[in-house]
Amino acid sequence: MFNLSDQIAVVTGSASGIGAACARQLAAAGATVVFADIRFEPESGSSAALPLTAHLDVSDRSSVERLAHTIGERFGRLDILVNAAGIFPRGTLAETTEVLWDHIMAVNLKGMFHCCQTLVPWLSQSPHGPSIVNIGSVNAQGGAQDLLAYSVSKGGVSTLTKNLARALAPARIRVNCVHPGWVLTEGETAVQRATGQPEDWHVRAGAKIPLGRILVPDDIASTVLFLSSPLASQITGQEWTIDGGASLSCN
Ligand SMILES: NC(=O)c1ccc[n+]([C@@H]2O[C@H](COP(=O)([O-])OP(=O)(O)OC[C@H]3O[C@@H](n4cnc5c(N)ncnc54)[C@H](O)[C@@H]3O)[C@@H](O)[C@H]2O)c1
């Protein structure tokens, strides 16, 4: 069902969490996957071995342009782009400094713009029905007390998705957005530790979710895989909330 052999994919934020799961599932479906992340050493990008890894700072235009150049030189096209790189520092209105606001926007929103803008020329060379999937958040759709800049950045991801979906439809490039609920990842665990939560925070979190457990990265990656595949060939501009039913609750 998900035969992506002969397809080239780039997954940003793929050293960890949701991005890593997306990259693994795309690779398992046969795609050649470029794992791109700020955590990878620059030297590793020149390796001929698969899976490929590339150093990428999505907030740095020249870094993104280097990746796009490499993709063009090496493959001459791109079929799948998954924008999963993101950061989620907490901050209320009072706590959010201008520096924090700018940093979150630079990674979560402007970084996605950079990746889409520089890689669309290679996506437009794809013979496979190219796809972009942007990782948003349920925080794009509702209010939170201490995630102000983050939530606004993810609202921007929704708007970016819809506008690009409309603009790129004539080029047959599909653009969709997946909004994860609460997912047990390395990044989320670090945030919970830093804010003094007990080690079993994820068990407590899961107990509040209608389907009974906190999500894991593969729960998100399977939808990303579907949206990237020919099975979703007429789906574009859509937002997919994957949250174990959490958004159904009134209390
Ligand atoms: N974990 C959750 O509960 C949750 C919920 C909703 C949305 N999300 C979103 O999912 C995405 C992945 O989150 P995660 O929980 O897997 O986090 P994570 O911290 O485990 O993984 C994020 C990855 O992004 C990379 N990254 C950070 N800044 C980067 C940059 N400037 N350039 C390139 N790579 C960079 C990190 O190195 C890391 O490997 C994020 O966009 C996040 O906002 C997560």
PDBQT file of the ligand as one rigid body, heavy atoms in Angstrom, charges set to zero:
ROOT
HETATM    1  N1  LIG A 301       5.936  16.136  21.345  1.00  0.00    +0.000 N 
HETATM    2  C1  LIG A 301       4.749  16.718  21.305  1.00  0.00    +0.000 C 
HETATM    3  O1  LIG A 301       3.921  16.540  22.234  1.00  0.00    +0.000 OA
HETATM    4  C2  LIG A 301       4.350  17.584  20.149  1.00  0.00    +0.000 A 
HETATM    5  C3  LIG A 301       3.030  17.997  20.076  1.00  0.00    +0.000 A 
HETATM    6  C4  LIG A 301       2.621  18.796  19.016  1.00  0.00    +0.000 A 
HETATM    7  C5  LIG A 301       3.530  19.155  18.038  1.00  0.00    +0.000 A 
HETATM    8  N2  LIG A 301       4.809  18.740  18.112  1.00  0.00    +0.000 N 
HETATM    9  C6  LIG A 301       5.719  19.178  17.047  1.00  0.00    +0.000 C 
HETATM   10  O2  LIG A 301       6.354  18.066  16.464  1.00  0.00    +0.000 OA
HETATM   11  C7  LIG A 301       7.632  18.469  15.962  1.00  0.00    +0.000 C 
HETATM   12  C8  LIG A 301       8.687  17.518  16.506  1.00  0.00    +0.000 C 
HETATM   13  O3  LIG A 301       8.662  17.597  17.929  1.00  0.00    +0.000 OA
HETATM   14  P1  LIG A 301       9.245  16.441  18.854  1.00  0.00    +0.000 P 
HETATM   15  O4  LIG A 301       8.368  16.348  20.038  1.00  0.00    +0.000 OA
HETATM   16  O5  LIG A 301       9.521  15.233  18.031  1.00  0.00    +0.000 OA
HETATM   17  O6  LIG A 301      10.593  17.150  19.348  1.00  0.00    +0.000 OA
HETATM   18  P2  LIG A 301      12.086  16.633  19.479  1.00  0.00    +0.000 P 
HETATM   19  O7  LIG A 301      12.786  17.714  20.234  1.00  0.00    +0.000 OA
HETATM   20  O8  LIG A 301      12.129  15.249  20.002  1.00  0.00    +0.000 OA
HETATM   21  O9  LIG A 301      12.556  16.661  17.969  1.00  0.00    +0.000 OA
HETATM   22  C9  LIG A 301      12.686  17.888  17.284  1.00  0.00    +0.000 C 
HETATM   23  C10 LIG A 301      13.889  17.813  16.359  1.00  0.00    +0.000 C 
HETATM   24  O10 LIG A 301      13.993  19.089  15.694  1.00  0.00    +0.000 OA
HETATM   25  C11 LIG A 301      15.385  19.416  15.646  1.00  0.00    +0.000 C 
HETATM   26  N3  LIG A 301      15.562  20.859  15.510  1.00  0.00    +0.000 N 
HETATM   27  C12 LIG A 301      15.342  21.820  16.443  1.00  0.00    +0.000 A 
HETATM   28  N4  LIG A 301      15.669  23.002  15.950  1.00  0.00    +0.000 NA
HETATM   29  C13 LIG A 301      16.109  22.809  14.680  1.00  0.00    +0.000 A 
HETATM   30  C14 LIG A 301      16.597  23.664  13.674  1.00  0.00    +0.000 A 
HETATM   31  N5  LIG A 301      16.736  24.980  13.868  1.00  0.00    +0.000 N 
HETATM   32  N6  LIG A 301      16.926  23.138  12.471  1.00  0.00    +0.000 NA
HETATM   33  C15 LIG A 301      16.817  21.794  12.277  1.00  0.00    +0.000 A 
HETATM   34  N7  LIG A 301      16.398  20.930  13.211  1.00  0.00    +0.000 NA
HETATM   35  C16 LIG A 301      16.042  21.446  14.404  1.00  0.00    +0.000 A 
HETATM   36  C17 LIG A 301      15.938  18.901  16.962  1.00  0.00    +0.000 C 
HETATM   37  O11 LIG A 301      17.356  18.762  16.931  1.00  0.00    +0.000 OA
HETATM   38  C18 LIG A 301      15.209  17.585  17.124  1.00  0.00    +0.000 C 
HETATM   39  O12 LIG A 301      15.930  16.510  16.549  1.00  0.00    +0.000 OA
HETATM   40  C19 LIG A 301       7.834  19.916  16.391  1.00  0.00    +0.000 C 
HETATM   41  O13 LIG A 301       7.510  20.765  15.321  1.00  0.00    +0.000 OA
HETATM   42  C20 LIG A 301       6.838  20.082  17.518  1.00  0.00    +0.000 C 
HETATM   43  O14 LIG A 301       6.406  21.413  17.656  1.00  0.00    +0.000 OA
HETATM   44  C21 LIG A 301       5.260  17.954  19.155  1.00  0.00    +0.000 A 
ENDROOT
TORSDOF 0
